[in-house]
Amino acid sequence: MNKNQQRGMTLVYTGNGKGKTTSAVGLAVRAAGHDFNVKIYQFIKSPDRTYGEQRGLKKLGIDMVQLGIGFTWTKTPEEHRDALKKGWPEAKEAIMSGEYDVIILDEINNALAIDSFPVDDVLPLEDVIKTIKERPVHVHLVLTGRDAHPKIKEQADLVSVVEPEKHYYDEGIPAIKGIEF
Protein backbone atom coordinates (compact mmCIF):
# COMPACT_ATOMS: atom_id res chain seq x y z
CA MET A 1 0.00 0.00 0.00
CA ASN A 2 1.50 3.35 -0.96
CA LYS A 3 1.33 6.43 1.25
CA ASN A 4 -1.63 7.91 -0.68
CA GLN A 5 -3.76 4.80 -0.15
CA GLN A 6 -3.47 4.86 3.64
CA ARG A 7 -6.04 6.54 5.84
CA GLY A 8 -4.45 9.47 7.61
CA MET A 9 -4.17 9.15 11.36
CA THR A 10 -4.76 11.82 13.98
CA LEU A 11 -2.17 11.74 16.74
CA VAL A 12 -2.28 13.83 19.90
CA TYR A 13 0.74 14.36 22.14
CA THR A 14 -0.33 16.10 25.35
CA GLY A 15 0.47 16.29 29.06
CA ASN A 16 2.70 18.36 31.31
CA GLY A 17 5.96 16.56 30.60
CA LYS A 18 8.78 17.44 28.22
CA GLY A 19 8.85 15.71 24.86
CA LYS A 20 5.65 16.46 22.98
CA THR A 21 7.21 18.63 20.29
CA THR A 22 10.31 16.44 20.30
CA SER A 23 8.13 13.39 19.55
CA ALA A 24 6.38 15.22 16.73
CA VAL A 25 9.72 16.32 15.26
CA GLY A 26 10.95 12.73 15.41
CA LEU A 27 7.83 11.63 13.56
CA ALA A 28 8.48 14.35 10.94
CA VAL A 29 12.02 13.06 10.42
CA ARG A 30 10.75 9.48 10.05
CA ALA A 31 8.04 10.56 7.57
CA ALA A 32 10.57 12.56 5.52
CA GLY A 33 12.75 9.45 5.42
CA HIS A 34 9.86 7.75 3.60
CA ASP A 35 9.55 10.67 1.16
CA PHE A 36 6.42 12.06 2.80
CA ASN A 37 5.75 15.75 2.30
CA VAL A 38 5.75 17.24 5.83
CA LYS A 39 4.79 20.69 7.11
CA ILE A 40 4.91 21.94 10.69
CA TYR A 41 3.02 24.89 12.13
CA GLN A 42 3.88 26.20 15.59
CA PHE A 43 1.01 28.06 17.21
CA ILE A 44 2.83 29.67 20.15
CA LYS A 45 6.47 30.07 19.08
CA SER A 46 7.46 33.32 17.42
CA PRO A 47 9.18 33.79 14.04
CA ASP A 48 11.37 36.39 15.77
CA ARG A 49 13.42 33.60 17.34
CA THR A 50 15.49 30.78 15.89
CA TYR A 51 14.88 27.24 17.10
CA GLY A 52 17.26 24.30 16.78
CA GLU A 53 14.59 21.97 15.48
CA GLN A 54 13.67 24.47 12.79
CA ARG A 55 17.30 24.71 11.65
CA GLY A 56 17.71 20.92 11.61
CA LEU A 57 14.44 20.26 9.80
CA LYS A 58 15.28 22.83 7.15
CA LYS A 59 18.34 20.71 6.27
CA LEU A 60 15.92 17.83 5.62
CA GLY A 61 13.61 19.96 3.50
CA ILE A 62 10.87 20.18 6.15
CA ASP A 63 9.28 23.59 6.49
CA MET A 64 8.46 24.74 10.03
CA VAL A 65 6.42 27.92 10.31
CA GLN A 66 5.99 29.90 13.52
CA LEU A 67 2.48 31.37 13.63
CA GLY A 68 2.62 32.62 17.21
CA ILE A 69 4.24 35.52 18.98
CA GLY A 70 5.62 33.78 22.06
CA PHE A 71 4.30 32.96 25.50
CA THR A 72 0.89 34.40 26.37
CA TRP A 73 2.38 36.60 29.12
CA THR A 74 4.89 38.28 26.78
CA LYS A 75 2.39 40.13 24.57
CA THR A 76 -1.10 41.57 24.81
CA PRO A 77 -4.19 39.41 24.33
CA GLU A 78 -4.97 41.40 21.19
CA GLU A 79 -1.56 40.54 19.70
CA HIS A 80 -2.06 36.84 20.45
CA ARG A 81 -5.60 36.89 19.08
CA ASP A 82 -4.36 38.54 15.89
CA ALA A 83 -1.64 35.88 15.45
CA LEU A 84 -4.17 33.06 15.92
CA LYS A 85 -6.65 34.75 13.59
CA LYS A 86 -3.99 34.89 10.84
CA GLY A 87 -2.35 31.55 11.63
CA TRP A 88 -5.24 29.11 11.81
CA PRO A 89 -6.50 29.78 8.24
CA GLU A 90 -2.97 29.26 6.89
CA ALA A 91 -2.63 25.91 8.65
CA LYS A 92 -6.17 24.87 7.70
CA GLU A 93 -5.54 25.70 4.05
CA ALA A 94 -2.42 23.51 4.03
CA ILE A 95 -4.33 20.64 5.65
CA MET A 96 -7.23 20.83 3.24
CA SER A 97 -4.98 21.23 0.17
CA GLY A 98 -3.93 17.59 0.32
CA GLU A 99 -0.43 18.67 -0.70
CA TYR A 100 1.08 17.34 2.54
CA ASP A 101 1.17 13.79 3.85
CA VAL A 102 1.90 14.86 7.44
CA ILE A 103 1.00 18.15 9.08
CA ILE A 104 2.04 18.89 12.63
CA LEU A 105 0.08 21.51 14.57
CA ASP A 106 2.59 22.13 17.34
CA GLU A 107 1.21 23.66 20.54
CA ILE A 108 -2.28 24.00 19.05
CA ASN A 109 -3.63 22.34 22.20
CA ASN A 110 -2.05 25.11 24.29
CA ALA A 111 -3.62 27.74 22.04
CA LEU A 112 -7.06 26.13 22.21
CA ALA A 113 -6.77 25.95 26.02
CA ILE A 114 -6.03 29.67 26.54
CA ASP A 115 -8.52 30.90 29.11
CA SER A 116 -7.03 34.26 30.09
CA PHE A 117 -8.63 35.85 27.03
CA PRO A 118 -11.12 34.66 24.40
CA VAL A 119 -9.76 32.63 21.47
CA ASP A 120 -12.71 30.62 20.17
CA ASP A 121 -13.70 33.33 17.69
CA VAL A 122 -10.19 33.39 16.14
CA LEU A 123 -9.27 29.69 16.63
CA PRO A 124 -12.64 27.94 16.84
CA LEU A 125 -12.47 24.51 18.46
CA GLU A 126 -15.38 23.33 16.32
CA ASP A 127 -13.57 24.42 13.14
CA VAL A 128 -10.45 22.52 14.19
CA ILE A 129 -12.58 19.42 14.81
CA LYS A 130 -14.38 19.86 11.48
CA THR A 131 -11.00 20.17 9.73
CA ILE A 132 -9.77 16.96 11.39
CA LYS A 133 -12.89 15.14 10.18
CA GLU A 134 -13.01 16.59 6.65
CA ARG A 135 -9.32 16.66 5.70
CA PRO A 136 -8.16 14.68 2.67
CA VAL A 137 -8.17 11.02 3.58
CA HIS A 138 -4.39 10.48 3.28
CA VAL A 139 -3.31 13.40 5.52
CA HIS A 140 -1.83 12.46 8.89
CA LEU A 141 -2.31 15.14 11.56
CA VAL A 142 -0.29 15.55 14.75
CA LEU A 143 -1.58 17.94 17.42
CA THR A 144 0.75 18.72 20.30
CA GLY A 145 0.60 20.72 23.50
CA ARG A 146 -0.63 20.63 27.05
CA ASP A 147 -4.29 20.46 27.96
CA ALA A 148 -5.65 18.75 24.85
CA HIS A 149 -9.39 19.35 24.73
CA PRO A 150 -11.51 16.23 25.32
CA LYS A 151 -13.18 16.76 21.92
CA ILE A 152 -9.76 16.76 20.24
CA LYS A 153 -8.81 13.55 22.06
CA GLU A 154 -12.10 12.01 20.96
CA GLN A 155 -11.16 12.60 17.29
CA ALA A 156 -7.69 11.13 17.71
CA ASP A 157 -6.54 7.68 16.66
CA LEU A 158 -3.71 7.92 19.19
CA VAL A 159 -3.35 9.98 22.35
CA SER A 160 -0.04 9.95 24.19
CA VAL A 161 0.13 11.74 27.52
CA VAL A 162 3.63 12.84 28.49
CA GLU A 163 3.91 13.34 32.26
CA PRO A 164 6.98 14.40 34.21
CA GLU A 165 8.45 12.15 36.85
CA LYS A 166 11.67 14.08 37.33
CA HIS A 167 13.05 17.20 35.66
CA TYR A 168 16.28 19.14 36.13
CA TYR A 169 14.27 22.39 36.07
CA ASP A 170 13.21 21.43 39.59
CA GLU A 171 16.89 21.67 40.60
CA GLY A 172 17.15 25.18 39.17
CA ILE A 173 18.84 24.17 35.91
CA PRO A 174 17.58 26.43 33.10
CA ALA A 175 16.63 25.42 29.56
CA ILE A 176 19.59 23.87 27.72
CA LYS A 177 20.53 24.79 24.16
CA GLY A 178 20.14 21.76 21.91
CA ILE A 179 17.83 20.06 24.40
CA GLU A 180 14.97 22.53 24.99
CA PHE A 181 15.52 24.92 22.12
NUKE-459613 format. One line per 8 residues: number of its first residue (from 0); their letters; for each residue x, y, z of N, C-alpha, C, CB. Coordinates in pm, whole numbers. Glycine has a CB too. Example, Ala and Ser with C-alpha at 12.3 -4.5 7.8 and 13.67 -1.06 7.14 Angstrom:
0	AS	1319/-569/780/1230/-450/780/1320/-330/780/1131/-447/905; 1285/-225/708/1367/-106/714/1290/3/787/1408/-60/572
This chain:
0	MNKNQQRG	85/-118/0/0/0/0/89/124/0/-97/0/123; 68/214/-95/150/335/-96/92/439/-1/160/393/-238; 170/543/23/133/643/125/0/711/94/242/747/136; -38/724/-33/-163/791/-68/-285/700/-58/-153/848/-207; -263/572/-32/-376/480/-15/-410/459/132/-344/346/-80; -323/503/221/-347/486/364/-443/593/416/-216/492/442; -521/556/516/-604/654/584/-515/732/679/-723/586/661; -524/863/672/-445/947/761/-488/931/905/-456/1091/718
8	MTLVYTGN	-392/926/992/-417/915/1136/-415/1053/1202/-313/822/1202; -483/1063/1314/-476/1182/1398/-409/1142/1528/-619/1244/1423; -294/1204/1554/-217/1174/1674/-214/1297/1763/-73/1129/1638; -231/1275/1892/-228/1383/1990/-121/1352/2093/-367/1403/2058; -28/1445/2110/74/1436/2214/43/1548/2313/221/1447/2156; 8/1511/2435/-33/1610/2535/27/1574/2670/-187/1618/2544; -4/1652/2771/47/1629/2906/141/1739/2949/118/1495/2913; 185/1732/3073/270/1836/3131/419/1808/3122/233/1855/3274
16	GKGKTTSA	455/1692/3068/596/1656/3060/664/1707/2934/610/1508/3065; 796/1703/2936/878/1744/2822/879/1633/2718/1022/1779/2868; 869/1672/2591/885/1571/2486/776/1566/2383/897/1440/2548; 675/1650/2394/565/1646/2298/610/1695/2160/447/1731/2348; 670/1811/2156/721/1863/2029/834/1775/1978/770/2009/2045; 920/1730/2068/1031/1644/2030/979/1515/1964/1117/1610/2153; 873/1458/2017/813/1339/1955/759/1370/1816/701/1284/2043; 693/1484/1803/638/1522/1673/749/1547/1571/551/1648/1687
24	VGLAVRAA	859/1608/1616/972/1632/1526/1034/1499/1484/1078/1723/1595; 1044/1406/1576/1095/1273/1541/1006/1205/1438/1105/1186/1666; 877/1218/1453/783/1163/1356/803/1230/1220/637/1182/1404; 825/1361/1219/848/1435/1094/973/1382/1023/861/1587/1122; 1078/1358/1099/1202/1306/1042/1176/1167/982/1315/1299/1149; 1106/1084/1055/1075/948/1005/993/957/877/997/867/1113; 890/1042/876/804/1056/757/885/1106/638/688/1153/786; 973/1204/660/1057/1256/552/1149/1146/498/1141/1376/602
32	GHDFNVKI	1192/1058/585/1275/945/542/1202/851/447/1323/869/662; 1069/855/451/986/775/360/930/861/246/872/709/437; 993/976/224/955/1067/116/816/1127/132/963/996/-15; 769/1138/255/642/1206/280/667/1357/276/580/1161/417; 569/1429/230/575/1575/230/521/1622/365/491/1636/110; 606/1688/444/575/1724/583/577/1875/600/676/1657/680; 483/1926/677/479/2069/711/447/2079/860/371/2147/623; 513/2174/926/491/2194/1069/452/2339/1093/619/2157/1152
40	YQFIKSPD	346/2357/1169/302/2489/1213/313/2495/1364/157/2520/1165; 376/2600/1414/388/2620/1559/298/2737/1598/537/2646/1601; 204/2709/1687/101/2806/1721/139/2904/1832/-22/2734/1760; 242/2876/1906/283/2967/2015/419/3031/1984/290/2891/2149; 512/2955/1933/647/3007/1908/646/3119/1804/740/2895/1863; 739/3211/1823/746/3332/1742/849/3320/1629/780/3452/1829; 819/3377/1513/918/3379/1404/1035/3472/1432/851/3419/1274; 1028/3548/1541/1137/3639/1577/1253/3567/1644/1085/3747/1669
48	RTYGEQRG	1236/3438/1673/1342/3360/1734/1383/3247/1642/1297/3304/1871; 1501/3193/1665/1549/3078/1589/1549/2958/1681/1692/3105/1529; 1499/2846/1631/1488/2724/1710/1572/2614/1646/1340/2679/1723; 1639/2536/1729/1726/2430/1678/1653/2331/1590/1789/2358/1793; 1532/2293/1629/1459/2197/1548/1425/2254/1411/1331/2153/1620; 1397/2382/1407/1367/2447/1279/1490/2442/1187/1320/2594/1301; 1606/2472/1244/1730/2471/1165/1761/2331/1114/1848/2525/1248; 1744/2231/1200/1771/2092/1161/1673/2042/1057/1766/2003/1282
56	LKKLGIDM	1546/2072/1074/1444/2026/980/1461/2090/843/1305/2055/1035; 1506/2215/842/1528/2283/715/1631/2206/631/1577/2429/739; 1732/2149/697/1834/2071/627/1774/1946/562/1945/2031/724; 1661/1900/617/1592/1783/562/1481/1821/465/1534/1699/676; 1465/1951/442/1361/1996/350/1223/2004/411/1356/1906/232; 1216/2008/545/1087/2018/615/1069/2162/660/1081/1921/737; 959/2220/616/928/2359/649/856/2367/784/843/2424/539; 907/2450/872/846/2474/1003/814/2623/1012/940/2429/1121
64	VQLGIGFT	688/2654/1031/642/2792/1031/593/2831/1170/529/2812/926; 646/2939/1224/599/2990/1352/484/3087/1327/715/3060/1431; 367/3054/1379/248/3137/1363/223/3225/1485/127/3050/1337; 287/3192/1596/262/3262/1721/351/3383/1741/279/3169/1835; 341/3436/1862/424/3552/1898/491/3532/2033/339/3679/1900; 497/3407/2080/562/3378/2206/463/3345/2316/648/3494/2248; 513/3332/2436/430/3296/2550/319/3398/2571/514/3283/2676; 206/3353/2623/89/3440/2637/116/3559/2729/-28/3361/2690
72	WTKTPEEH	212/3549/2819/238/3660/2912/338/3761/2856/289/3605/3045; 390/3736/2734/489/3828/2678/429/3934/2586/592/3751/2602; 306/3918/2547/239/4013/2457/97/4035/2505/240/3960/2309; 28/4129/2443/-110/4157/2481/-204/4051/2426/-152/4297/2432; -320/4034/2489/-419/3941/2433/-454/3974/2288/-546/3943/2518; -462/4102/2256/-497/4140/2119/-392/4092/2019/-514/4292/2108; -264/4101/2058/-156/4054/1970/-164/3903/1949/-19/4092/2028; -193/3830/2056/-206/3684/2045/-328/3647/1961/-217/3620/2184
80	RDALKKGW	-437/3715/1985/-560/3689/1908/-536/3714/1759/-677/3776/1959; -465/3821/1728/-436/3854/1589/-350/3744/1525/-365/3991/1580; -250/3695/1598/-164/3588/1545/-245/3462/1519/-49/3558/1643; -334/3426/1611/-417/3306/1592/-515/3326/1476/-495/3273/1720; -569/3445/1465/-665/3475/1359/-599/3463/1221/-723/3616/1377; -472/3501/1211/-399/3489/1084/-345/3347/1064/-283/3590/1080; -303/3284/1172/-235/3155/1163/-324/3037/1133/-165/3130/1288; -438/3027/1200/-524/2911/1181/-567/2894/1034/-648/2922/1269
88	PEAKEAIM	-613/2998/966/-650/2978/824/-534/2929/737/-703/3108/767; -413/2973/766/-297/2926/689/-276/2777/710/-170/3003/731; -281/2733/835/-263/2591/865/-378/2509/806/-253/2568/1017; -499/2558/822/-617/2487/770/-609/2472/619/-746/2562/810; -566/2576/551/-554/2570/405/-454/2462/363/-510/2706/348; -342/2453/434/-242/2351/403/-298/2210/426/-115/2372/488; -371/2193/535/-433/2064/565/-528/2024/453/-508/2068/700; -617/2114/420/-723/2083/324/-671/2073/181/-831/2189/332
96	SGEYDVII	-553/2128/153/-498/2123/17/-464/1982/-28/-374/2209/8; -435/1894/67/-393/1759/32/-250/1750/-18/-485/1703/-71; -181/1862/-21/-43/1867/-70/54/1795/24/2/2012/-88; 19/1791/153/108/1734/254/57/1599/301/124/1830/372; 151/1511/330/117/1379/385/105/1385/536/222/1275/344; 188/1470/598/190/1486/744/192/1635/774/313/1414/808; 99/1676/860/100/1815/908/98/1810/1060/-22/1897/852; 193/1881/1118/204/1889/1263/156/2027/1307/351/1862/1311
104	LDEINNAL	62/2027/1399/8/2151/1457/65/2159/1599/-151/2152/1456; 186/2211/1608/259/2213/1734/202/2320/1827/408/2238/1710; 174/2278/1949/121/2366/2054/-19/2419/2024/216/2482/2076; -90/2357/1931/-228/2400/1905/-315/2371/2027/-285/2330/1780; -285/2263/2099/-363/2234/2220/-349/2346/2322/-319/2100/2281; -227/2398/2338/-205/2511/2429/-290/2630/2385/-54/2551/2433; -288/2658/2255/-362/2774/2204/-511/2757/2226/-333/2794/2054; -563/2638/2201/-706/2613/2221/-746/2620/2369/-744/2476/2165
112	AIDSFPVD	-650/2598/2457/-677/2595/2602/-660/2731/2669/-587/2496/2669; -620/2834/2594/-603/2967/2654/-736/3009/2716/-555/3072/2549; -729/3046/2845/-852/3090/2911/-839/3229/2974/-893/2989/3018; -722/3292/2954/-703/3426/3009/-760/3534/2918/-554/3452/3033; -795/3497/2797/-863/3585/2703/-934/3497/2600/-763/3686/2633; -1036/3550/2534/-1112/3466/2440/-1032/3431/2314/-1242/3536/2400; -1042/3305/2270/-976/3263/2147/-1070/3189/2052/-858/3175/2180; -1186/3148/2100/-1271/3062/2017/-1320/3131/1890/-1390/3016/2097
120	DVLPLEDV	-1326/3263/1890/-1370/3333/1769/-1257/3345/1667/-1424/3471/1803; -1132/3329/1707/-1019/3339/1614/-954/3202/1588/-915/3436/1669; -972/3108/1679/-927/2969/1663/-1040/2881/1716/-790/2942/1741; -1145/2866/1636/-1264/2794/1684/-1240/2644/1699/-1381/2817/1589; -1261/2593/1819/-1247/2451/1846/-1329/2369/1746/-1290/2418/1989; -1451/2410/1722/-1538/2333/1632/-1484/2332/1489/-1680/2391/1633; -1417/2439/1447/-1357/2442/1314/-1236/2350/1307/-1316/2586/1276; -1159/2344/1414/-1045/2252/1419/-1095/2108/1409/-962/2272/1550
128	IKTIKERP	-1200/2077/1483/-1258/1942/1481/-1313/1910/1341/-1369/1928/1587; -1383/2004/1283/-1438/1986/1148/-1324/1962/1047/-1522/2109/1105; -1215/2033/1062/-1100/2017/973/-1038/1879/990/-995/2126/1000; -1028/1831/1113/-977/1696/1139/-1065/1595/1066/-973/1665/1292; -1195/1610/1078/-1289/1514/1018/-1292/1521/865/-1429/1539/1072; -1278/1640/808/-1301/1659/665/-1173/1670/582/-1383/1781/644; -1058/1655/644/-932/1666/570/-923/1555/465/-810/1659/666; -836/1576/365/-816/1468/267/-776/1339/338/-707/1508/165
136	VHVHLVLT	-825/1230/288/-817/1102/358/-674/1058/388/-886/997/277; -576/1096/308/-439/1048/328/-358/1132/427/-368/1045/197; -410/1246/471/-331/1340/552/-327/1295/699/-390/1482/542; -205/1276/747/-183/1246/889/-170/1380/962/-55/1156/911; -239/1393/1074/-231/1514/1156/-172/1480/1292/-370/1580/1172; -85/1569/1341/-29/1555/1475/-57/1686/1547/125/1522/1472; -125/1677/1661/-158/1794/1742/-85/1781/1875/-313/1808/1763; -2/1881/1907/75/1872/2030/33/1984/2126/226/1880/2000
144	GRDAHPKI	77/1969/2249/60/2072/2350/-17/2023/2471/-10/2190/2291; 6/2094/2579/-63/2063/2705/-212/2084/2690/-8/2151/2819; -285/2021/2780/-429/2046/2796/-510/2020/2669/-450/2188/2840; -485/1909/2602/-565/1875/2485/-712/1868/2524/-518/1740/2422; -795/1932/2447/-939/1935/2473/-997/1794/2457/-1011/2035/2376; -1089/1756/2544/-1151/1623/2532/-1209/1595/2393/-1261/1608/2635; -1263/1696/2327/-1318/1676/2192/-1208/1648/2090/-1398/1800/2149; -1090/1706/2111/-976/1676/2024/-931/1532/2047/-858/1776/2051
152	KEQADLVS	-921/1493/2173/-881/1355/2206/-979/1255/2147/-873/1337/2359; -1105/1289/2149/-1210/1201/2096/-1189/1175/1946/-1349/1262/2120; -1140/1274/1873/-1116/1260/1729/-988/1184/1697/-1111/1396/1665; -902/1170/1795/-769/1113/1771/-772/962/1756/-677/1151/1885; -678/911/1677/-654/768/1666/-552/724/1770/-605/732/1524; -471/819/1817/-371/792/1919/-360/914/2009/-232/758/1854; -360/892/2138/-335/998/2235/-223/950/2326/-466/1034/2318; -113/1024/2327/-4/995/2419/6/1110/2518/132/975/2342
160	VVEPEKHY	6/1074/2646/13/1174/2752/153/1167/2812/-98/1152/2861; 226/1276/2800/363/1284/2849/358/1352/2987/457/1362/2749; 395/1280/3090/391/1334/3226/529/1331/3288/291/1255/3313; 565/1436/3360/698/1440/3421/705/1352/3546/737/1584/3458; 817/1286/3561/845/1215/3685/959/1285/3758/881/1066/3658; 1052/1338/3678/1167/1408/3733/1215/1504/3625/1282/1307/3777; 1255/1624/3663/1305/1720/3566/1411/1807/3631/1190/1808/3509; 1520/1833/3560/1628/1914/3613/1588/2059/3636/1747/1909/3521
168	YDEGIPAI	1479/2104/3575/1427/2239/3607/1401/2252/3756/1296/2268/3527; 1353/2141/3816/1321/2143/3959/1445/2165/4046/1254/2011/3999; 1563/2144/3989/1689/2167/4060/1748/2302/4025/1790/2056/4027; 1669/2384/3952/1715/2518/3917/1798/2526/3790/1792/2574/4028; 1807/2417/3716/1884/2417/3591/1795/2474/3481/1935/2273/3555; 1841/2580/3414/1758/2643/3310/1756/2562/3180/1809/2784/3281; 1674/2606/3086/1663/2542/2956/1802/2531/2891/1567/2621/2863; 1827/2417/2830/1959/2387/2772/1953/2392/2620/2008/2248/2819
176	KGIEF	2044/2468/2562/2053/2479/2416/2076/2339/2358/2169/2577/2374; 2002/2306/2254/2014/2176/2191/1926/2070/2255/2156/2130/2195; 1872/2099/2372/1783/2006/2440/1641/2065/2445/1834/1974/2583; 1628/2186/2492/1497/2253/2499/1470/2347/2382/1486/2330/2628; 1573/2398/2321/1552/2492/2212/1660/2478/2107/1549/2635/2264
